[in-house]
Amino acid sequence: MSSSVITRRQFLTLTGGVLGAAALGFPRLGLGAKKRVVIVGGGIGGATAAKYITMMDPAIEVTLVEKKQTYQPSSMPKSTPSTR
């Protein structure tokens, strides 16, 4: 029984070749494609990212994915003296 072991050098060569081919080939395929961004998580970070991406380029279609239907801010804001 032979085990197929890949060395670190082979792995890096393979991934470098794949990434190089992707960098050369995919932009040509996507010239007519719409710009789209998917943000997972609608907390403060996700909502802020969605807002600023839309402000920077309104042509980008932003999709925000959040499992909860409502947003509830923290009951302990970071600006209270007790949390400093």
C-alpha positions as CSV (number, residue, x, y, z in Angstrom):
1,M,0.0,0.0,0.0
2,S,1.5,3.3,-1.0
3,S,0.7,6.5,0.8
4,S,0.5,9.6,-1.3
5,V,2.3,12.3,0.8
6,I,2.7,15.8,-0.5
7,T,5.6,17.8,0.6
8,R,5.4,21.4,1.7
9,R,7.3,22.5,-1.4
10,Q,4.9,20.6,-3.7
11,F,1.9,22.1,-1.8
12,L,3.2,25.7,-2.2
13,T,4.1,25.2,-5.8
14,L,0.6,23.8,-6.5
15,T,-1.3,26.5,-4.7
16,G,0.9,29.2,-6.2
17,G,0.1,27.9,-9.7
18,V,-3.6,27.7,-9.0
19,L,-3.6,31.2,-7.5
20,G,-1.6,32.6,-10.5
21,A,-4.0,31.0,-13.0
22,A,-7.0,32.4,-11.1
23,A,-5.5,35.9,-11.0
24,L,-5.0,35.8,-14.7
25,G,-8.2,34.1,-15.8
26,F,-11.0,35.1,-13.5
27,P,-10.9,38.9,-14.0
28,R,-11.5,38.4,-17.7
29,L,-14.6,36.3,-16.9
30,G,-16.0,38.9,-14.5
31,L,-15.7,42.1,-16.6
32,G,-19.5,42.3,-17.1
33,A,-20.4,40.9,-13.6
34,K,-22.0,43.0,-10.9
35,K,-20.0,43.8,-7.8
36,R,-21.5,41.8,-4.8
37,V,-20.5,41.5,-1.2
38,V,-22.0,39.2,1.4
39,I,-21.6,40.1,5.1
40,V,-22.3,37.4,7.6
41,G,-23.4,38.8,10.9
42,G,-25.6,41.9,11.4
43,G,-24.1,43.1,14.7
44,I,-22.3,46.4,15.0
45,G,-19.4,45.3,12.9
46,G,-21.5,43.8,10.1
47,A,-23.9,46.7,9.9
48,T,-21.1,49.2,9.9
49,A,-19.3,47.3,7.1
50,A,-22.4,47.2,5.0
51,K,-23.0,50.9,5.5
52,Y,-19.5,52.0,4.6
53,I,-19.2,49.7,1.6
54,T,-22.5,51.1,0.2
55,M,-21.3,54.7,0.9
56,M,-18.0,54.0,-0.9
57,D,-19.5,52.5,-4.0
58,P,-23.3,52.5,-4.4
59,A,-23.0,50.1,-7.4
60,I,-21.9,47.3,-5.0
61,E,-24.8,45.0,-4.1
62,V,-24.5,44.4,-0.3
63,T,-26.3,41.4,1.3
64,L,-26.3,41.3,5.1
65,V,-27.0,37.8,6.5
66,E,-28.2,37.7,10.2
67,K,-30.0,34.8,11.9
68,K,-32.0,37.0,14.2
69,Q,-34.8,39.2,12.9
70,T,-34.3,42.0,15.3
71,Y,-31.3,43.8,16.7
72,Q,-31.0,44.6,20.4
73,P,-28.1,46.8,21.5
74,S,-26.1,45.9,24.6
75,S,-27.6,46.8,27.9
76,M,-24.2,47.9,29.2
77,P,-22.7,50.5,26.9
78,K,-18.9,50.7,27.0
79,S,-19.0,54.4,27.9
80,T,-20.4,53.9,31.4
81,P,-17.9,54.7,34.2
82,S,-18.2,51.3,35.8
83,T,-16.7,49.5,32.8
84,R,-13.6,51.7,32.3
